Amino acid sequence: MAYHADSTELTKKEVLTWEGFGTASRELAAQIAASGFQPEIIIAIARGGLVPAGALSYALGVKLNDTMNVEFYTDVNETLPDPVLLEPLLDETSIAGHRLLVVDDVADSGRTLALVLKLLANQGAEVRTACLFAKSRAEISPDYVWKRTDEWIVFPWSEKPPVTG
């Protein structure tokens, strides 16, 4: 069970509170709406993108949601060699030709977004990406970003260790 959100060895961190998340998600939704893009389906990159995608779904009035499960980070600044797509897989036939908004919490290296965009490339869909945060080292910059930072980010949904029996 990975728990690494509030690593004590890091002195500088970007801490997002629940209140801050509320503000961030509304501002990110406003940015998307102002661009004129109207997604038909929001796809969360699990796990980090689940909560932001849900908030954007409500804020933008989009009722169709789906998920892509991707594993990459294993600990603070520790990753697998490459992002890995996990089952269950996205039903690609249901998204073909639609306007998709892919949502994640952060574009850190950008490699997770790159994998997802590569997988969606052949679906004939218009795909845009949104992240709460993006880092300067990311190989792909999301279309919509609430804030840019190069610090480790502590999200309100992962600041505490998992609840166990």
C-alpha positions as CSV (number, residue, x, y, z in Angstrom):
1,M,0.0,0.0,0.0
2,A,1.7,3.2,-1.2
3,Y,1.5,6.2,1.1
4,H,4.0,8.9,0.3
5,A,2.0,12.1,0.1
6,D,3.5,13.9,3.0
7,S,7.0,12.7,2.9
8,T,8.9,14.2,5.9
9,E,12.3,14.4,4.1
10,L,10.9,17.0,1.7
11,T,11.2,20.5,3.1
12,K,9.4,22.3,0.3
13,K,6.0,21.2,-0.8
14,E,3.0,22.5,-2.6
15,V,0.0,21.8,-0.2
16,L,-3.5,21.8,-1.6
17,T,-6.3,22.0,0.9
18,W,-9.9,20.9,0.3
19,E,-10.9,24.5,0.2
20,G,-8.1,25.2,-2.2
21,F,-9.2,22.3,-4.3
22,G,-12.7,23.7,-4.6
23,T,-11.3,27.0,-5.9
24,A,-8.8,25.2,-8.2
25,S,-11.5,23.0,-9.8
26,R,-13.9,25.9,-10.4
27,E,-11.1,28.0,-11.9
28,L,-9.9,25.1,-14.1
29,A,-13.5,24.5,-15.3
30,A,-13.8,28.3,-16.1
31,Q,-10.6,28.1,-18.1
32,I,-12.0,25.1,-20.1
33,A,-15.4,26.7,-20.7
34,A,-13.8,30.0,-21.7
35,S,-11.8,28.2,-24.4
36,G,-15.0,27.1,-26.1
37,F,-14.2,23.4,-25.7
38,Q,-17.2,21.4,-24.6
39,P,-16.2,17.9,-23.7
40,E,-18.8,15.1,-24.1
41,I,-16.9,12.6,-22.0
42,I,-14.4,13.2,-19.1
43,I,-11.8,10.5,-18.7
44,A,-10.1,10.4,-15.3
45,I,-6.6,9.0,-15.1
46,A,-6.8,6.8,-12.0
47,R,-6.1,7.2,-9.2
48,G,-4.9,10.8,-9.0
49,G,-7.3,12.2,-11.6
50,L,-10.4,10.7,-10.1
51,V,-11.3,13.5,-7.7
52,P,-10.4,16.3,-10.1
53,A,-12.3,14.6,-12.9
54,G,-15.4,14.3,-10.7
55,A,-15.2,17.9,-9.7
56,L,-14.8,19.0,-13.4
57,S,-17.7,16.7,-14.4
58,Y,-20.0,18.6,-12.1
59,A,-18.6,22.1,-12.8
60,L,-18.9,21.6,-16.6
61,G,-22.2,19.7,-16.5
62,V,-20.7,16.7,-18.2
63,K,-22.5,13.5,-17.2
64,L,-20.5,10.9,-19.1
65,N,-17.3,9.8,-17.3
66,D,-14.8,7.0,-17.7
67,T,-11.5,6.0,-16.3
68,M,-8.0,4.8,-17.4
69,N,-6.0,3.1,-14.8
70,V,-2.3,3.9,-15.1
71,E,0.4,3.1,-12.6
72,F,3.7,5.1,-12.6
73,Y,4.7,6.5,-9.3
74,T,5.7,4.1,-6.5
75,D,7.0,6.5,-3.9
76,V,8.3,10.1,-3.7
77,N,10.3,10.7,-6.8
78,E,10.3,7.0,-7.5
79,T,8.6,5.6,-10.6
80,L,8.3,2.4,-12.6
81,P,10.6,2.4,-15.7
82,D,7.5,3.4,-17.8
83,P,3.8,4.1,-17.0
84,V,1.7,0.9,-17.2
85,L,-1.9,0.6,-18.2
86,L,-3.9,-1.5,-15.8
87,E,-7.2,-3.3,-16.2
88,P,-10.1,-2.8,-16.5
89,L,-9.5,-1.1,-19.8
90,L,-11.4,1.8,-21.3
91,D,-14.1,0.8,-23.8
92,E,-12.6,2.4,-26.8
93,T,-15.7,1.9,-29.1
94,S,-17.8,4.1,-26.7
95,I,-15.5,7.1,-27.0
96,A,-14.7,7.0,-30.7
97,G,-15.5,10.3,-32.5
98,H,-16.4,12.2,-29.3
99,R,-14.9,15.3,-27.6
100,L,-12.8,13.9,-24.7
101,L,-11.3,15.7,-21.7
102,V,-8.6,13.6,-20.0
103,V,-8.0,14.7,-16.4
104,D,-5.2,14.0,-14.0
105,D,-4.0,15.6,-10.8
106,V,-0.5,16.6,-12.0
107,A,1.6,16.4,-15.2
108,D,4.9,15.6,-13.5
109,S,7.1,14.0,-16.1
110,G,4.2,14.1,-18.6
111,R,4.8,10.4,-19.5
112,T,1.4,9.2,-18.1
113,L,-0.4,11.8,-20.3
114,A,1.8,10.8,-23.3
115,L,0.8,7.1,-22.8
116,V,-2.9,8.0,-22.5
117,L,-2.8,10.3,-25.6
118,K,-1.0,7.7,-27.6
119,L,-3.7,5.1,-26.7
120,L,-6.5,7.6,-27.6
121,A,-4.9,8.8,-30.8
122,N,-6.6,6.3,-33.1
123,Q,-10.2,6.8,-31.8
124,G,-11.1,9.7,-34.1
125,A,-11.8,11.8,-31.0
126,E,-11.0,15.4,-30.2
127,V,-8.9,15.0,-27.0
128,R,-7.8,17.7,-24.7
129,T,-6.1,17.4,-21.3
130,A,-6.5,19.2,-17.9
131,C,-4.4,18.9,-14.8
132,L,-4.6,20.8,-11.5
133,F,-0.8,21.1,-11.6
134,A,2.0,20.9,-14.2
135,K,5.7,20.8,-13.7
136,S,8.3,22.4,-16.0
137,R,10.0,19.1,-16.8
138,A,6.8,17.5,-18.2
139,E,7.3,16.3,-21.7
140,I,3.7,17.2,-22.5
141,S,2.0,20.3,-21.2
142,P,-1.7,19.9,-20.5
143,D,-4.1,22.0,-22.5
144,Y,-5.5,23.4,-19.3
145,V,-3.5,23.8,-16.1
146,W,-4.6,25.5,-12.8
147,K,-1.1,26.1,-11.4
148,R,2.5,25.4,-12.4
149,T,5.0,24.2,-9.7
150,D,8.1,22.1,-9.5
151,E,7.5,21.2,-5.8
152,W,6.2,17.9,-4.5
153,I,2.4,18.2,-4.2
154,V,0.4,17.1,-1.3
155,F,-3.3,16.6,-2.3
156,P,-6.1,16.7,0.3
157,W,-7.3,13.2,-0.7
158,S,-3.9,11.6,-0.2
159,E,-2.4,13.6,2.7
160,K,-3.2,10.9,5.3
161,P,-2.3,7.2,5.2
162,P,-4.9,4.7,4.1
163,V,-7.4,3.6,6.7
164,T,-6.8,0.0,7.8
165,G,-8.7,-2.5,9.9
